[in-house]
Amino acid sequence: MMTNRFFKLLKKTATKTKLSLIGALVLSGWQINAQTVSLYSFSQSSGTYTTLSNPTNIAVATASSGAGFLDENVYTLDNVIPFQFSFNGSTYNSVKVHANGFISFGATTSNSTDPISSGLAYSGVISPLGADLASMFDINNLSSSIDYSVVGTAPNREFIVQWSHFRPYSSNPTANTYHDWNFQARLHENGTIKYVYSMAYQGTPGATNAKVGLRGTASNDYVNRTASGNTSSNWNNSTAGTNSSSGMATNYNFLPSQGLTFMWTPPSACVAPTSQPTGINLTNTGIIINGSFTASSPAADKYLILRNLAGTTPNAPVNGTVYSTGNNTSLNSYVAYYGANTTFENNYNHGIKGNNQYTYTIYSVSSNCSNGPLYNVQNPLTANITNCPISVSGITTSNVATNSFNVNWSASENGTANMINTVLEVATDSNFTNMVAGSPFTLPITTVSQAISSLQPNIQYYIRGKNVSTQCESSYSSTSTVYTTCLATSAFNENFDSVTGTSNLPNCWSKILTSNNSSTPTISLTTTDNFSAPNNISFYGNGATTTDAATKIILVSPELNNINSGTHRLRFKARRTAADTKVQIVALTGNTASANVEIIQTLPLTTSYEEYVVYINNYSGSANYLGIRRYDGGTWSYMYVDDVIWEPIPSCPELATITLNSTTPVGANISWVNVNNQQPANGYEYIVTTTNTAPANSAALTTLATGTNSVDLNSLANGTYYFWIRRLCSATEKSPWKSISFTTIPTAPAPWKEEFLTSNFPNGWTNGTSPQSFILGTARGATGNGVSANNLYKNMHGNATSGTFSTITVGPLNAADYTFSFDYKQSNYNNPYAPLTNWGNFEVQVSTDFGTTWATLGTVDNEAGTGNYITKTYSLANYLNQYVKIRINANRTAGDYDLSFDNFEIKSPGNSNPFCLPTYQYNSDGNMITKVTFSTIDNTSPATSGTTPSYEDFTAISTDINQGNTYQISVKGPSSTFPSDVMAYIDFNHNGIFDDAGESFYIGQLTSANPANANTITSNISIPSTAVLGNTKMRIVKNTNVAAYSNPSAPNSISGPCATDLRSGQVEDYAVNIVAGSLSTTESNISKGGIRIYPNPTTSIIKIDSKEKIKSFELYNISGQLVKKGGKVEEISLENNASGVYIIKITLENNEINVSKVIKK
């Protein structure tokens, strides 16, 4: 092999260094004698890779590292091309060959792994496989080399550079896994360039991204190829790259086929176009001009379009110059377009102004060739157009007063082709249907302002304009708005719902925001915490000290003319998010920060919205604005305000405050305070409802004597209620309603058990707040002990050293032998979850006042664990006839462990299995219960023979029943072959068993039938007047009676609620809530008496005719619940009552009681 003595080796011998990219060169707006690489055309073919014969060696790898390793090497080969190789408008004899798989021209010797998109100042780049490449040495007898040779004879000589046995730098070769890349760059004497490939691999070597293509003097002048390295996108079906960094994936299984050849052909020499385009058509929409024309024939590859104002003439373009769009002094024109399209658009961004006559001149161009572009400047295509005026812009208002303002706008940008006027419109609506007097105003184009007068105060006005010429008109401007200023008012009612945008307030409202430091508080319109949807106002401290006198966070009302009249009050809703936040009502002498501030009243807030009423009947100052000021509380917290009303003080005002003092399981204690402690002459009337809707005037109300300041509410079922009360100032004058809501204390009857059968935290239980809270579920060693995997557990560790929870209130305990028990265990947090020797303690506490005070039942202190649950039991003998609530307080002293609890139970020791279950010989066996109706219970259950269980727990379904009332019960179900007996049981005394006297009811016998023809049996159950109030259990038992098959008079086959000798059938349990006695709704208890009730049925009102005077009435629903009562009436409104059947009990003055049924449609 010959050694070339004409080139110099530039080789890095130090640590491998990667060159950073520098900024890409930007071409100027025009170039002379331009030939761009991007005009080279591409083709590919399948050929044969022929290794050079006896080439000149440039470099050869002699080691796998160090000086003999080929990596970032660059080799300068001077005068090695024996012909003038033409590339990108220049000719070359010398090259620089890069070990990274490419050739460069020019003086730059720096190397790159991405030569096409590199910012290096190469004069040109020929890149058959530009990448971060490296050599191999003695891998299966393969070592890398770089060689060159000249083949052929003039004028068909080729200068060839060959890279042999290269691989990606990142893919280290081994005997079993390596790339073996061979490729050539062939520079033909006629300027064409070929890349030929022979790329192989062994094993599964890693890949890189290769840059394949050509580059000119800058990275934005390029042609390249791209492929993703898969079946549909690879070397054999690559596509043109879309940016200079596009590349070819070199996945080993998608390499080029052997002999694949890429060829790049330079553009042919330019020939000037011989014809011009024809048929130009110019149109305009407003100021926008659109053009289209017919291409020249033969067609040019580009067109240059120049635009001139009337009276100016373009200069002809110069061959070899590329023109960019924009003003061009050499052409004395605006370059409107340069490209291949035969359509174009000019708008404001293209320098277009309104009301101008423009001339367009179009030249044919040859540009996709060398030494172009060439222009045909003979007889270019021309046309003229005059566009419409540009619209009015920059509309503002000034000198805004109660009945006038000025409108201002920017000077016109229009030309003088036609005469123009400005048309201004002002209206009170955004559709401009309600124009003000004089609108539309037609004004000279030189006018830039207009006074608008004879307006109304506090009105929003809409403003828009347009320019109109004798030919056409502009579009309307964008619409501006302005409010005229406000007159002082004597009343307002503002819910902030007519405004949008967080920084906006209703017209005439304003805000004062100052701070004692650099942090400015905010007052904003928001939708996130309203009392009445959708909007409210938030007050945010934002870092300001809210107690400092320099900090003012004040929402300012419209101007008022009666603050000192002593006749008005301010009502509003407000709440806080942080403790100690208060609201101050202040009087202001203005609505700016310089206004004098007088505090009228300071009110503490709660975390829930409440209504506040401030009576301003003792103010004698000169203020003309009221302010709602946020004061105190954490600076990074909020105060919210909604529904602000300034109104006359009613002659019979509502109560000043109403307070919920306490709740019980069946009621509440509520008290109230009068304004100025002034008692009403005729006392009060109140009603308790289940909806937050003010009662109708005809509602059944209870009266209280004047001087009464509180009331005890009783005999309520568990739930949430609304207490409404108003003052009776005279026989005819009543105050507005005042209300408060309350929820009775949730309770459960004894005996009671909680096994955590669901994933929901039990009703009535209270969990500690994080980090003292427990979790309901299962994890690690904290698994349930019984029928459910759930348990109540807490991970106790160094950052969570205590925890607490309490149960629902249970009771009242009607026996002295009740006990409380539960299961607990402690287990290591880590597997295998063994108990700890030292862990901590917990205290078991009891409360008889629903959690207000607590006494200790016992303490478990570092008790040794067993790995299983430990049961703890405590006597409740001291709590006879009381409610009890249990709390556990846990404390960690060492370790990281889970503390778990399960199976909480309150029961009588004599009844170790409350509500035991009966036993069936054949389970349900086609003799199931399919439907039960009782009071409001109406439950249908499955009837699939062989799969229906013998016991179903429906205690989640409950109904209220009244002491002393009688209720109908119906049971439905099939009986296969034999009839079935049905029994019902209710635990009236809440002792956990059904065996007490008066707790069992024989419903009857169901005849045999299949499920499709199942029969129903009906009976009545009377509730004892001594039944213990509260929640308890009802059981339905069904059993086949074999003896009744041949003897219909056979005795009942169900010997008890927990019988063990039953044949086949089913048990269903339900919940019932026993409430205080009231009128029965069974038809047999209804007496008509000598009164007339009409219309009946009714849609709203019933009237009562009676010879005797009516003393009072009570109205019950069909479930026996009292829904309305009252005194002497002649008509009763049912307008707000649901449709259905009601029972009305009327007591006459002679104490005679009449009962009737009423139907509300």
Phi, psi and omega in degrees: 000135181283151176252124181282128179258011184255005180234157181249142179264123172249113191223131176277127179248354179272193179301143181304129183236135176257135181271132176283152179283142174254169185301138180292144176290141180253127178291145177286173183297335176216155178226148178257141180051047186284132165228124185248145177300329183299346179273353176296139180262155185241145170209163178219158180207166175260120182229207179234132177277115181249116179293140181300140178261123178053054181280173172272126182279133174266314180201155177216141179284130179242001179199163179271359176199171177076209187295333181271008183260128181265120184219272182267025187289144175231130184241125178267122180244103182270134172055039181264348178267119187281005177224165179280103181275120183269125179217120175057042176085000178232163178242148185222146169244343185243151180219167169238126183256129184251134176298342179276018166090028177209169178242141174232156175249158175098187189277339185295129180251000181292147179265164178207151172263356178221072192292337184281317181266000180296148175274004180295148189274057172290147172283341177180158181223134171241112191235095176286328180200066181285122182192179174276089184259163177208164184271163169250153176224118173054048172260107185052044179068019178252129175225146186282151174207158174235129184223164171219163179198160173243127181235157177087176179237155181300140007262030184238035179283153175231133170263122189239129170250133186235127173254127185238133172060046175262167182207165176296141179302325186281352183249093182292130184278145170229176181296336184255342184220117177191160169265147175227090186259127177232130181203156183230146166249120186244112184260110185275152181299335180272004176099351178285156183228132178238142170246126180239136189236143168218093189240124183234174180206164176226133180073219181231069182287160178287167186242172173217186179243119185260143179257117187238118179159204181231153175221143175273215184284347180218161186288349178269004175243097189206161161223138180206176182238154179218148176201149187269345180087047176214186186300319185269351183214098182211187184301326185281344178222046181292168178232165179295136178292150180261351174209168188292342180265005178299148183213181182245123175292143183245040176304134190301330181269006176225046177276165180296148175295152184299128179087003178304132185236125171259134179233136179242123185248128181291158180293152177284168180293144182290146172231128183298143177299148181256353182220164179249161175292166181225174169062048181287141178228118181249132176226162177222147171237105189065232178273347185286133179246128175245141181228152174212154180205168178267133182300153177293160180228113001295153187289139171279159179275344176212166176223140175255124182243121179252146179237134179227144170291152178305134180100352177244154184236135180284152169272150182290143177291157183255130178304145179085356182251129175262126184255133175263159182293150181126177178298137181225112184291326181294330179267353184053038186208171168260122178285106185278331182194145171217112182174188188269349184286158175251015172230153179205163176224139173238129178226195184303324180289347177257022176083007180286134171243168184274159174056047177235150170262124181245146173249129178253134179237128186238130179244142170283146185224138167254117186230335183276063185197171180280149178063021176269185357277156174245136185250141169269106185261007180271124174051057179296159180282131181227156175197158181241154174204145173248126183265174182280167179293153170281152188283171174291143181220163174068039181288127175226170176235156179210168178051047182286128179230187182292331184227018180196163170196166176255141174254132180234151177209169185283154177298150184293143173258021185272156174276195187241023183298317179229163176288140185231147168235152173263132178247122182247132179240137178227130184213170178263006177220156185288346176270355178059038175270336181249080182285151173283168180300131179092345181273138004282146179264123178260119191231154174300151182298338182279349180282136181232017175202158179207131176276133178245126185228183179060042182257174178255149180289154174053043178238139175274126179248145181249140187227136172208164181213167175207161175251136186236125176255176178290345181260315184197183182226161179280171168287166177289151172291171170295153184274132174253156178228157177205144172261135167290155185290166189262148168272152176300138184242166180251354180197154173203160176219103188240121175251003174065019186266355182265007186241150173231158180095125187298333183270358185261151174232161174303151179303143180081349173268154180209179180218149176243120183230109174228164185217155176276357179217196184280355181265121183265126176291172183227149167234122188224150169282132182216158177247005190274343186211056184271159170268314174242120185296150004262342194246161170204183181244132176253143176242117186239129182292320173056033176100347178283149176280110192283351177262354181283140182297333181284345179269121178235118176238086192233124169272122188256132181287171167300162178296137183242149180247013186215027181298321184266015182281341181075015186246357189235165178222160178247125176244141178199161174255142181205156173207166179235166173248344182233150180300151175075354179293134181231163174242135176248134171263122186235151173260135186235144176270001178189182181244028175238171184297339181276357182294147175286136185245123176240124181281124178266316180201143176245128185236131172286148182249165173242175182280352176250149177300133172224157176270136178240139181235123179243118179270118182255072184245008179230019182264132182234013181283189184251015182296148177235010174223149170253145179234144172254113189247133172277134182219137174069182182086163181302137185295331182264033180236178187238153163237139180240142180226143178208159171054070182264128186227129171249117190213161174298145177291124181297150176292337174232080186288156176291172179300149179290312179217158174222134190230133172272111183274321181196161174233157176230176176296339184235012181176204183199160171248126185230138178231168183210164180228136178275155173299126182055024179056029182271109181289143177286148185296323186251017177083215187222163167222144184219166175208148176250124181233171178254007178232152181271052179236129182304138182296151173287157181298335182267008182294155179284112188244155175251133182260149177232146183288152174300145186095345176285134182235004178201167179210144172258124178261134184222175174060034178260143171289160181296133179161191180254137185225163176237123179261119181247133180217145175217159182273143175252093186284334177201185181294338185240350186245124180235146179283167169299157178291148169234138186224161173210146180255155176207158177237127178296155182291124179293137180224164174228144181284155172265143359289159188214145178213138177235115182248005179056056184283344178237174180272002180271139177298132188300146178298136177086349177279154179237126180259148175295159176274148182304135011265020181265004185281150172262164181242137175263118181163214179210138180196142175050235177276354182273079179241157185294162181239079181149223188284345182233146176284349181285150171206170178259115187222162176215135174278113181262125180206188187300332180258003176217086190260358180211159178202157182206152171201162177221154184272175169293155175286132184242139175140196358289151181280112187265015176214156185271359184252022178288146174233157174245133180218160175200165175251143177214160169203159172237138185218141179306141180297330185262149176302135014264024172064038179287154178292151179271151176285314177244125183218313181152216185201168168211150181251135177258120185239157179230143176233135176253004178237037172064030174100007178284313177233158186225145173237153184273126172274323181180169180227135174252115189239105174055036181294137181296132180275160179246352188092346177240175178290146176246132180267132176243136183229137182226142179283141174245028183298334183278002188239033179301134178062022179241158168277146176230142175232133185254139176230143176238126176247116184253145180222136177265138172244340180197158170086173176234104190213164173259129175255120190239145177227147178202165172055059174284135186208137170239122186205169174271130180303332179287352179233078186292344180227075180304141178053052178299163184252146174287171181238133179251141178289323184238026182054216184282319172046048177077011182239043185278167171270130183248342178202138175229130172235133180201118186054241180268357176288129177213085191242126175254131182237162186300157181223048182261112182298136178091340180240342180289126182291159179283347177225132175230131183262107177248031181291352172287346177263126186223159174215153174273137173228145186261141172306136175082356181263160178245136184231145178276139176234139178231137179230134181236145176175155178281163173220118182272119177074304186254151172296166180231137172273150179230130177237151172236144180226137175228128181278081186294329183260007172060037181256009174085006177226160181252010189270357182287156181300138176083006182256358181241146183220124176275115184279325179139195186238130177267129178287159183294138179193152176281168183303326182291334182242031184302141181266165179237138177239142187230143176207182178241146176236124178263132182269123180299144177292344180265003181303137181289131180293150175117187184279138176210188188244144173240135181239137173247124180241133178233134182213140178288136181251098184296320182297329182288349178298319180254346182226093181303341180265012180300147182292163178305131183272356182260108186276349179173172183290343180234032183300146181250006184244026182280150184272290177208147182161211185202155175238134173232131178253139177230167175254142173229148179244112182275123181242169185303148185300143176210188183297135174287146178252009175289143187300329183291343182265001183271123174246143187274315182071183183264048177234162180238128179242125184207159344290149181212108010292161181227160175255343182209300189240140169248143178248149185238123173251130180208139176293321176274149177291145180276128179271316181195169175216156174225135180243127182241147171278179186293343178273000179088010179273135177289123181245344181195144174209164181187183183263225184291118181220158171240347174212151183228134179270129172250017187301322182266006179265149179292156177295145178151192181263135178232155175246127179248127178252117185247124177255125181269169182298333178274013179069010172287139182248129177240138182236133179220157176262134180237137179249123175261120180289000000 
